[in-house]
Amino acid sequence: MASDLPVPAQGLARFRLLHRNIGPLANFVPTKRWRKGEQVDVLLLQGFGTGPLTVQPLARTLSTDHGLECCVPRLGGLFGYLQTREVRTAGQRLADFLRSLPIGQRPWLIGHSIGGIIARDAVQRGGAAARVAGVVTLGAPHQGTPAVIGGLFLGLGFLSRAPWQMLPWARTIRTLNELPWPDDVPLTAIVSNSDLLCPPRFGSVPFADGRQIRNQQHDGLGHTEMLRCPEIARYIAGLVTDSVD
């Protein structure tokens, strides 16, 4: 059905929809900020094809408003900073990074989109569970996502194997969902019905028990918009600080 909006308004609406789900162009440029400090409370992992600036709004809020020390680990990828590593490679690099932290440090992992799957890989296959206090994912394709098919048509499958691994029937997704999750590491998957790239059906953890492993829906937020939402930041900060208390 045709829209009643005038053409300029339609264009603005499409731009807003794109911005809410893909984000600003700054998501794709490099930065030297948010490197590892002496104390790390939270590690943030950006989504496919994006750089560290994607998670900077969330990192800034967690740091400034909630006093949490944040870091975005460098896992390699295109140009050295865009997340294009396949899950197993990035997960192992994340596990190695966690083991490089001082003994006693157990940060939370906050993974956006494929970053959430990389966090799971480090915990479930990388042997890093003992170095992780908890995991929160935002719009992560725990059951794959059909949206990646559009990306494959655009040629992203030639750029990296990672998009192939996010298909709903991909072996990577099936393997992680068949492996056990450690009893002492809480896992929360945050989803939104306005997320066009990873709707709640695909962003929910299939083995959630409603206690240690939970699916949490925050409606009205686009795929990258979740990273810029103060309410989401407060919710994550509450999970982190409650675990410390």
N, C-alpha and C positions, 0 to 999 in steps of 0.2 A: 504494500500500500504506500502510495506516495506521501511524502512529508508535507505538512502545511507550512513549514518554516520557509521563509524566503531563502534564496540561494546563499547569500553571505552568512545567514544564521546557520544554515546547514553545514557550511564549511567550518564555522566556529565550533559547532557541536562535534563534528568529526575530529577536529584538532584537540578538543578537550578530552574526548574519548581516548585518542591516541596518547595524549600526555598522561592520563591517569593510568594507563596500562603499560606503555613503553617508557615514559618518563622524559625528562629534558635531555638535550644533547650532551650536557655535562656528564651524563652517565657513561659516555664512551671516550672520555679523555683521561689522560694519566694524572696521577697525583702522588706526592711523596708523604702525604699526611697519614695519620693513624697507623704508624709503624709500631713495632713491639716496644713496650717500655719495661720498667723494672717489675711492675705488677700488672697482670692482665686478668680482668674480671670477665670480659666478654670478647669473643672472637666473632667477627661478622664476615660472612661469605656471600659475595655477590652472585647474581644469576648469569645465565649464559650470554656471552658476547658483550658483557658490560664490564666497566672498570670499578675500582674502589669507591669512586665518588657516588656510585649508586646507593651505597649503604651509608654515606656520610650523614644525611639528615637524621637517621636513626642513631648513629654513633654519637652525633653531637648532642642530641637530646638525652641519651643515656648518660653521657659524660657530664654535661652541664647541669641538667636538672636533677639527676639521680646519683651523681658522684661515682659512677662506674667507669673504670679504666677500660677503654676499648681499643681494639687492634684489628686490622684487616690483614690477615696473613697473605703473603705473596706465594701463589701456587703455580705461577708461570702461565703460559698461554700466548695468544697472538700479541705481538709487540711487547711481550713480557708482562702485560698487566690486564689484558682482556681475558675473561674466563672462557677459554675454549678447550681446556683439557678434558679428556674423557674422564668419566667418574672414577674408575679404578686408579688411574694415575694421580688425579687431584686428591682423591681420598688418602692415598698413601703419603703424598707430600704433606697433607694436613696432619696425618698421624705423626709423621716425623717432626713437624713443627711443634706439636703438642709435647712430644717427648723432649724437645730442646728447652722447654720452659723449666725454671727452677723447681726442684722437688717440693711438693706441697701445693703448687698452683694447679687448680682444677677449674679452668674457665668454663663458662657456658658457651655453646656454639649456637649462633643465630644465623640460619641459612635462608637466603631468599632464592626462590625458584630452584634451579639445579644445585645451588649452593646448599640447600637442605638435604638433597640426596648425597652430595659429597660429604656432608657432615655425618650422615648415616653410614656411609661407606667406611669412614675413618673409625667409627665406633664398632660397627659390625664385622668388618673385614680387615681393618687396619690395626687392630689390637690396641686401640687408644682409649678404650672405655674407662680404664682406671685413671685417665688424665682428664676426664670430662665430668663436670658437675651436672650438666643437663643440656638438652637440645631443644631449640624452638625453630620451627620452620614457618616461612611465610610464602604462601602460594607455591609450595613445592610439589612436584608431580609424583606423589607417593604411589599412585597407580597409573603413572604415565599420563600423557595428555594428548588428545587428538589435535590440539592446536599446533603441535610440532610438525604435523603433516604439511601445513602451509609453509612453514619455514624450510622444509625439505624441497618443496616446489620452487622456493626462491633461491635455492642453491646452498643453503647453510650446511647441508650434508657433505658438501665438498670441502667446506672450511674446517670441519671437525667431525669426529665420530659421535660426539656427545648428543647431538639431536636425535640420532638413531637410537640411542640408549634411553631416550625419554618417551618412546612410543609405548602405548599401553601394553603391548604384547612383547616388549623387549626383554631379553634375558636378564639384563642388569636389574630392572625393576622386579621381575619375578624372583630373582635370587635373593635380593634384599628382603622381600616380603616373606620369604620362606625361612630365612635365618632368624634365630632367637634374638630378642632385644634384652640387654642386661637389666637385671632387676633393680639395680641401684642408680640408674640414670633416667630421670624423668624425660619424657618426650611429649611436646605439645605442637600440634600442627594447626596453624592459623590459616583460615580460609575465608573467602568472601564471595557472595553471589554476584558481585559486580566484576570479578576477576575474569576477563575474557580469555586469558591464556591458560589458566589452570582453575577451572570451576571447582566448587566444593566436592563434587563427586570424585574428582581425580586428585584433589589436594588433601584428601582425608587419609589418615593412616588406617589401613584395613584391619589391623589387629589391635586397635585401640580398646582399652578396658575401662575407660572412663575415670581412671584414678591415676596411675603412674603414666599411662599413655593416653593422651586426650586429643580430641579434635575440637577446636574452638572457632566458632564462626563469628566474624565481625563484618556485618553486611555493609554494602554501599561503598566499598573501597576497590579501586582498580589494582592491577597486578603490582606495579611499582608504587602506587599510592600508599600502600600499607607501610612502606618504609618512611613515609613523610607524615604519618598520622601520630599526633601526640598521645591519643588514646592507646594505640598499639604499643608505643614506647612505655607508657605507664604500666600496661599489663605485663610486658616483658620484665621491666624493672621489679615489679612485684614478685614475679616468679624467682628472679635471681636473688633478691634480698631475703625472701622467705626461706630459701634454701640455706642461706648463711645463718639466719636466726635459729 
